């Protein structure tokens, strides 16, 4: 049972970009697949303050679409999880985070964009599964034209509360 609702700003993958990723998540990370579609977290709940004011500010801002460069799938959490990390500086992603977090931006909280394929909280990667995953040709870059404000509900499902269009 979820005691506190969580919110975050998220970049959802476009359906055509997510086909292979969703196939893997559905097969090897069923619970996460059920709760939320493929995404890159932009800002976590611990980073967001005065969310209503922030959303209004974002909606009137002239924010541009961004592209995120991606690397190859890697394991994490003692090999139990798998994600596709950002590759290179991903300046557009970093700049968007800086804009959103403004004075609250803390370089130590900066994180690289990534797409989780298997979350160790509700899935376990094996050597055989990882060998299978590495055979896929994942997109080397993804473009995003909106930001979603999402909230985790009591059943673990994430719901979209608002969408901010990027130009």
N, C-alpha and C positions, 0 to 999 in steps of 0.2 A: 504494500500500500504506500502510495506516494504522499508524504506528509506535507511537503511544500511544493507548490507549483513552480516550475522553472520557465524562464523566458530566455530567448536568445535571438540574435539577428543571424540569418542564414541565407546562403546562396544555394538555391535548389538547382540541380542539373536539369537541363532541358531533356525532354523525353528521348529524343534521338541520340543524345550524348550518353544517356544512362542505360541503354539496353544491355550491354555486356555487364556493366557494374551491377545492375539490378538482378541479372541472372545469377551472378555469384552470390550476392547478398541473400537472395531467396533460397538458394540451395544450402549455404553454409552459415548464415546468420539470420535465421528465420524470424527470431523475435525482434531484432533491430529492423528488419525488412517490414515487419508488421507495424512498427511504431512510427517510422519516419522514412520518407523516400531519400534517395541519394542526394547528398548535399556537402557543402563546405561551410563549416561554422565560421561566421564573420566575427561575432562578438559574443562571448559567454555572459550569462546572467550576472556574474560577479563583477563584470566590467561596466554594466549598464546602470546608469543613474537617471532619475527623472525621465522615464521612458516616454511619457506623453509629449513632453517638450521636445525631446530628441526626435521623435517621429515627425512632429510638425516641422521642425527645422530641416530634416532630411527631405521632406516632401516639397519644400520651397527652394531647395538648393539645386544647382545645376550640375548634378552628378552624372558622370559619363559611364557607359557600359565598361566593364572590365574583362580582361582576359587573364586567366591563371594558367601558368605553365606547369606541367606535371612530369614527375619522374616515373620510375618503375616501381611496381608493388614491392613492399618490404614488410618484414615481420616486426612486431614489437611486443612488449609485455611478456618477456621470456619466450617469445615465439608463438604465444597463444593467439595474438591478434595480427591482422594484416591491414595495411593502409597504402594508399597511393599518395606519396608526399608531393608537395610543391617542389618545383625545380627552379633553381636560380633565385634571383632577388624578388620576383613577383612584386615589383614596385607599385603597380596599380592596386593590388590587394592591400599592401602595406599603407599606401597613401589613403585609401578609403577607410581603413581602420583608424588611422591618425585623425582624419577628418571627423569621424563619428565620435571618437573618444576625446578629441580636442585636448583640453588641459589635463584630462585624466589619463592620457596615454603614458604608459610607463614602458620603457624599452625592455624591462625584464619580463613584462607580460606579453611581449610580442610573440606570436607563434606563426609558423609557416602554415599555409593552407594545406589541407589534406582531405582525402575521401576515405572513410573507414569502410573496408570490405567485411572484415570480421572483427567485431568488438569482443574483447576477452570477457566482458561481463556476461555475455550471453551466446558465446560461440567459442570454439577452440580450433585453431589451425593445426594441422599435422604436416609432416614433411610431404606426404602424398598429396594433400590438398594444396599446399603451397606450390608444388611442382605443377599441378594442374592449373592453378591461377596464373603462374608465370608464362604459360603458353599463350595467354590472351594478349592481343594488341590493344592496349587501352589508349584513349585519346591522349595526345601529347599536350594539348591545351584545350581549355574550355572557356567560352564566353558567357557572361551573365548580364542580363538586362534588367534585373530587379533584385531587390533585397526583401526578404520576408521576415516579419516579426512573428515568432512562433512561441507557443506555450505548451509545455508538457502537461497533459491531463492526468487525472487519478488512475486511469487505466494504462498509463505509459504512452498513450498515443499523443503525438504532437499535432496541434491545430494551428493553422495560419490565422493570425489575428489581424494582420495588415500587410500590405505590399507597397513598397516604394519603387516606382519605376525609375530606371536609369536611362539617360538619353544617349 
